[in-house]
Amino acid sequence: MPDRKTEPISQRAARIELLLLDVDGVLTDGSIIYHDTGTELKRFHVRDGSGLKFWRQMGKRAAILSGRKSRAVAVRAKELGITPVFQGRSDKLPAFEELLAATGLQAEQVCAIGDDLPDLPVLSRCGVAIAVADAEPELRRMADYTTGPPGGRGAVRDAIEWLMRLQGTWDSVVARFQG
């Protein structure tokens, strides 16, 4: 794997084929809300979903790796066409290895977005590491990019735009809407 400290980010970003997302604190604001019935509720930001659709329209893939398990995550992933989805995987590095085996990708072809210490082993190993704005300081220090918005508030969209700009594909997305 190329050396992340010496290789320019533009070269590493050019190899990215898959965006790997944590859920709580990345796709959501990290809140866990329970209904009186015991059902867990999650709130997802619509622009994160739009960004993921733009990403996939460019022929790229997205996957989820979460330490917790939630039906709401499965529903949102299906809605956005995200696969594979790994839930209930508190030890994330073995799941990351499974993801690589399942997709046939190399670690340097993955961009991971995280917010907390359990994400650190994956962010340390992937090709491009992104921390959300309100991530733990250890993640922000080692990340290649830190989003402007916090998790659950458009951070994933911000990360996708940054990555697509580096890959030279963002302007084509914008052009589709400009007519």
N, C-alpha and C positions, 0 to 999 in steps of 0.2 A: 504494500500500500504506500502511495506517495506520502511524503512528510508534510503534515498539515502546517507545520511552522514555517516551512520554506517555500512551498508551492503557492503561487498566487491563487487567491480565492476564485478568480475568474476561470482558471483552469479546472479547479475542483468542482465548481458549480456546473461547468459544461458537461460533466459526467453524470450528473444527478438524473436518475430515472424514476425514483420512488421517494415520496414524502411520507415519513413515518411520524405519526402523531400520538402523543399522550392525550388523555381525555380530560381528567379533572385538573383544572388549572391551565389548560391549553385550549381545548375546544370549549370548555366551560370556564366560569370564573372560579371554580374550585368549591363552590357551595354544594352541599348535599342537602336536599330538601326532601322530607318525607311527608306524604299525605297521611291523613288519619287512618287510612286503610293499610298503611305500611308501604305503599307504592313509592318508589324513589322517583323524583322528578329532576330533570336536568334542563337547563336553558342553553340553547346553542345560538350563536350569532349568525344571522342570515348572510352577511358578507363573507364569513368564513366559508359557508356553503357555496356561495357564488365563486369564490376564489378556487375552491377545490374543483368545481365544474370547469373553470377555465383551464386549470392545470391538466385535468383529464382530457380536455378537448385537444390539447397539444400532444396527445399520445402518451402522457406520463401516467404513473400509477400512484396510488395512495394506500396506506395501510394504517391500522390502529393497533397500538400496544398499550394496554391499560392495566394497572395494578388491581383495579376493582372490576367488578362485574355488574352490568346493568342492562336491562332490556332496552332502555331508552337509547343506549349507545348502539345496540344492534339495529334498532329501527332507523336511527339517523345514518348509520353506515350504509344500510341497504338503500335508503333514499338517495344517497350521494354516489352509490356505486363503488364504495370503498371495500376492498378485499385484498388481503385477508384481514381479519379482525381477531386479535389476541386479547382476551379479557381474563381478569383474575390472575394475572401473571406478575406478582410482586417482585420476583427475581427476573428482571427484564433482559439480561444478557443472553441466557439460554433461549428465550423467545426470539430475540434478535437473530441468533444463529439459525433457528427454525425458519424464520422469515427468509433469510438469505437462501437456505436450501430449497424452500418452497417456490421462490421466485426465480432462482437461478442467477440472482444478482450478486455482485461483490459489495463489500461494505462501503467502498468508495463511491458507489452509485446511489447511496442512500443519504438523504438529508433528514435528520431527526429534529423534532421540536419538543422541548421539555420545559419543566418548571421547577422540579424538586429533585432532591438527591437520588431517589431511585432511578431517575433518568440519566444520571451522570455516566454510568458505564457504557450505555448505548451512544450517548453524545460524544464520548471520548473515542469511540471506535468508528463511527460513521464518517462519510466523506465531507459533509458539511453539517455543522452543529448550530442550532438556533435556540436561543432562550427567549421566553416571553418577557415582557418588560418587568413583571413582578415576580420573576423567578428568583430562586435562592441565589445569593451572591456568588457562590461557587460555580454555578452554571453560567451566570452572566460573564464571569471572568474568563471562562474557557471557551465560550461560544464564539463562532465566527461572526454572528450577527445577533443583536438583541432587538426585538420588535419595539415599535413605538407604543402601540396599545398593549394593555395587559391581557392575560389569558381570558378567553370568553368574551372579549370586547373587540374582536377584529384582529387579534394577533396573528392568526393563521393566514388571513387574507394579506396582511402586511408582509409576512414571511414569503408568501407565494409571489407577490408582486416583486419583492426584492430579488428573489431567485430567478424569476422569469426575465427581469431586466438584465441580470447577469448573463442569462442564456440567450438574450436577444429576441425573446418571443412576446414580451409584454405589449409592444407597439402593435402587433398584429391583433391582439385581443381588443385593444382600444379602437383600432381601425374598424373592426366589425360593428361597433356601436356608433361610430361617427358617420356611417353610411358611405 
